[in-house]
Amino acid sequence: MDNAVKHLYEFGPFELDPGQRLLRRGAARLDLPPRVFDTLVVLAESQGRLLEKDELMDRIWPDSVVEESNLTQAIYLLRKTLQDGEAGARFIETVPKRGYRFVASVRSIDARPSGSLVAAAEPVQSEAVPAAAATTVPTLAARDAGITASGRWIAPTLLLLALSVLAAALAARAFFRTKLAAGRSSAHAIAVLPLQNLSNDASQDYFADGFTEELVTDIAQIRSLRVISRTSTMTYKGTHKSLPEIARELHVDLVLEGSVVRDGNRVRVTAQLINAPTDTHLWAQTYESSVSNILDIQSQISRAIAEDIRLDLSPQEKERLAAVPTVDPEAHDLYLRASYQFGQQTADSIRQSLALYQAAVAKDPTFAMAYVGLAQAEAALVQITAESPETAIQHEKEALAKALEINPHLGDAHGLLASLAYYTDWDWPRAEREFQAALSEGARAPTEQRYGGALVTQGRFAEGNAHLQSALELDPLGKSPRVANFFGLYFQHRYSEARQKLEESLASSPDWLAGHGLMALLAATEHNCADAEKHTQWMLQKYPSPLTDFELSLVSSCHGDREQAHHYLEKAAAYKGPAFVSPYQLALGYSYAGDKETAISYLLKSADIREPQVPYIRFDPLFDPIRDDPRYVALERKVGLVP
């Protein structure tokens, strides 16, 4: 029987459950970003005691070097969630220049759940047991029947011995689980490593990778579990790094790894859950079925993880994890192939993914996730080709509307719809509703990133930075969250922090093109012409393009050569190659060069085609020279950035 003591904290109208990552106000669940939740736990556990800022940061970010502003943002969000200071309520006291104290009365509750006996038919061979014990435990069938392989009854002495070994094995398993729970007072965090393709057929890589991606999506429905993005975990495909090393790099305590073998219409999936810091196996299982039942295997694995680490799932989460969508097998195979191509992130592969997603929905018009993939491919095609945003936006909206009509609980679909509502429709109230719906439905790093960026452009910096930080925690090795975090700092004129983040990223990825481009942009903004030129020359050698011409124009303007700056901008505008020439970027270049009229002209053109960067204008420092122009002021109002 499970006699583990569960610690709860009550203060005011709130109940805090650190083990299950839950904050409730009455029957309502309140969502907090992971590090903000950790901040609340530390404060509540230290009720009445002054916590110095350094101590707080060490306890909340034990494996990271963070700025004090991260703590300030976390406290800001906590106060807003707790409604601190409203109607006389007091929870968090600021001690100037020192730290914070939780001043509300906290009642600690120790709840001992009733638990249940371990089922007699539990498959011992699927659990992590000491190797010596595993060799002596009889098979499940023999144990249940009480006979040996030869058909004779087991002698009482041997039966007692077998049961003793079994008890020791289960005790060892319970010990490891207890150690895991005790060592994980902060977030439950899991990385699903790319499943190995053991089919002896490289053409089946798409199947293994696609299954991994779907498994990540499925597990991400568990709101109390931080699930690392596929973008970060895919970097470990074929790696020889140890699991403790991977856990340190991704800041996780759990790793799911395994393999896929496909033979015709049959598939075998082996999965094992590991306490990564200690490399201790917690659970393992093998699933076999026809390919048409592959979604059921994903559901079983997700539920097994939740049960093994004793997560307190809401009724809605249990229902969604148990639900297995009915999908045409051929359409599902097309979807997996499309996802594999989309992951390659080249112009040709994204075009292929678009065609495959279209084929999937044609084969099965009720396949909701295929519509989401279709919308993502449409959006991505604009980013890396000469396609106009206008062409893709309507297709995206139609695909997402169809996906949510089929399944209204798709977090990623709500997140993409929120982005369109804000960045193209300029409808902030609707966008925020969709962003919040997305996060409540288990949306992942991209939604945190887009919501954070939107909040920053609305001037809600503390909230925006917290969501941008959450995106980095969910996708710690991804480039896109790093770009978003850069702009979050850049728009707040926190240039030294922005530079430090870029330098750290370039130290580990020296050939990161966007990193060099952002360093050049930042240097030009600060009128550090030599540094801007250094990074732009690197780009010119590696990637001559309209983007490089834009950066060259900034360097020229920085040196005071406006004629040369105009030359590069005109060259970029005349480009006829495969990349989209952004009017927004041209407007930035002309504004920095001091050509107000041309800058306004391109900015209005950017707004006409609804470029997603338009909501950036309020805080983009390169637009400072044109802020007093009535046309610019009118555009800010039209976009909804000012009253």
Residue, then its C-alpha position, 0 to 999 in steps of 0.5 A: m500500500d502506498n503510504a507516501v505523505k502528500h504535502l499541501y499548503e493552504f493560504g487565503p482562498f488558495e490551495l497549493d499542491p507542489g507534488q502535482r504542480l497544482l494551484r487551486r482557488g476553490a474548484a478552479r485550477l490556476d495556471l502558472p509558468p513552471r518557474v513561477f510555480d517553483t517561486l510560489v512553492v519556495l515562498a510558501e514553504s518559507q512562510g514568514r522568513l526573508l528570502e534573499k534574492d540570491e537564495l531564491m534564484d539559486r533555488i528556483w534556477p539551480d542549473s542556470v545563470v539568470e538575471e535578477s529581472n527573471l525573479t522580478q517577473a516571476i514575483y510580478l506574475l505571482r502577485k497578479t495571479l494571487q491578486d496581491g494587494e486587492a481587497g486588503a489581501r497580502f501575500i508577498e512582501t518586498v524587502p527593498k534591496r534584499g528579497y521577498r517574504f511570504v507574509a500570508s498565513v500558511r496551513s500545511i496539510d499532510a495527506r496520506p492517500s489510501g492507495s491500493l495493493v499492487a495487482a497480482a498480474e502486474p508484469v514484473q518483467s516490464e519493471a526496473v528490477p535489480a539484474a540479479a533478481a530479474t534472472t530468478v523471477p518466474t515468468l508471469a504465466a508460470r507465476d500465475a499458474g504455479i507451475t514450472a516450465s515442465g508442467r510440474w507443481i513448484a515445490p513450496t520451498l521454491l514458491l516461497l523463494a520466488l515470492s521472496v525475490l518478487a517482493a524484493a524486486l517490487a521493494a526495489r522498484a518502490f525505493f527507486r520511485t521514492k528516491l525519484a519523488a524525493g529528488r524532484s521537488s520542482a517540476h516534473a520534466i520529461a524529454v522524449l528522445p527520438l525512438q530508434n528505427l530498428s527495422n533495418d530499413a532507412s526508409q522507415d525513419y519517417f515512421a519512427d520520427g513521426f511516432t516520436e512527434e505524436l508521442v510528444t504531442d500526446i504526453a504534452q496534454i498532461r499539464s503538470l508535466r513539462v515536456i521538452s519540444r521535439t526541436s530540442t530532443m531531435t538533436y540527440k538522434g544517434t547521439h552517444k551522450s549519456l542520459p545524465e548528460i542529456a538530462r543536465e543539458l535539457h534540465v529534465d529528470l525523466v527521459l523516455e527512450g525506445s525503439v520502433v520495428r515495423d514489418g509490413n503491417r505489424v509494428r513493435v514499440t519498446a519504451q522505457l522511462i528512466n530517471a535520467p540523473t541517476d540513469t535508473h530504469l523506472w518502467a519498461q514495456t513492449y507493445e505490438s499491434s497492427v499499424s492501424n492501432i499505432l495511436d492506441i499505443q501512444s495513448q497507452i504509453s502516455r497513461a503509463i507515464a502518468e500512472d508511474i510517476r503518480l500524477d494527479l490528472s484532472p478528469q478532462e486529462k484522463e478522458r483525453l489521454a484515453a481517447v484514441p482518434t479513429v484515423d484512416p491508416e493510409a491518411h495517417d501514414l501520409y501525415l507521418r511522411a508529411s511531418y518528417q518532411f516538415g522537420q527538414q525545414t528546407a523550401d523543397s521539404i516544406r513544399q513536399s510536406l504541404a502536398l502530403y498534408q493535403a493528401a492526408v486530409a483528402k484521404d480522411p477529411t476528419f483527421a484534425m491533426a493533418y489540418v493543423g500540419l497543413a496550416q503550419a506548412e502554409a505559414a512556414l512556406v512564407q518564411i523561407t520562400a517568395e510566397s506572399p503572406e496574403t496567399a497563405i493566411q486564408h488557407e491557414k485560417e480555413a485549415l485551423a477552423k476545420a481542425l477545431e471543428i473536428n476537435p476543439h481541444l487541440g492546443d496547437a490549433h488554438g495557438l496558431l489561430a491566436s497568432l493569426a488573430y494578433y499578428t495579421d488581424w490585429d485583434w488583441p482581445r480575440a488573440e489573448r482568448e485563443f492564446q489562453a485556450a491554447l495553453s489550457e489545452g497543452a500547447r507547447a513552446p511555439t505558443e508560449q513564444r508567440y504569446g510572450g512576443a505579443l505581450v511584449t509588443q503590448g507593453r506587458f513586459a513582465e508577463g511577456n518575458a515570463h512566457l518567453q522564458s517558458a518557451l526556452e525551458l520547453d525548447p532549450l536547444g531550439k533557435s526560434p525561442r532564442v530569437a524571440n527572447f532576443f527581440g523581447l530584450y531588444f524591444q525593452h532596450r535591454y541591449s547588454e542582456a540581449r548581446q550576452k544571450l546571443e554571444e552564448s548561443l553563437a559560442s555553441s553554434p558559431d554558424w548560426l545565421a540568424g544569430h549573426g544577423l541579430m548581432a549585426l542589427l543590435a550593433a547597428t542600433e547601438h552605433n557599434c559600426a565595427d561589430a555590425e560590419k564584422h557580423t554582416q561580412w560573415m553573412l555576406q560570405k555565407y548567405p548573400s540575400p536580401l537579408t544581407d543587403f538589409e544588414l549592409s545598408l545598416v552598416s553603411s548608415c552607421h558609418g554615415d554613408r546614406e547613399q551606399a545604404h540606399h544602394y543596398l536597400e534598392k538592391a534588396a527591393a529589386y530581388k527576384g529570387p526565391a526569398f520573400v522581400s519584406p517591406y517591413q525590413l525595407a521600412l526599417g532600413y530607410s528609417y535608420a538611413g533617415d529617409k522618412e518618406t520612403a520608410i513610411s511608404y514601405l511600412l504602410k505597404s507592409a501593413d497592407i499585406r498584413e506582415p506579421q512583424v507590424p505589431y513590433i513597430r511600437f517598440d522597434p528602436l529603428f523606427d524612432p526617427i519616424r514616430d512623430d509622423p501622423r501616418y505612423v501614429a495612425l498605424e499604431r492606433k489601427v493595429g491596436l497598440v495604443p488607445 
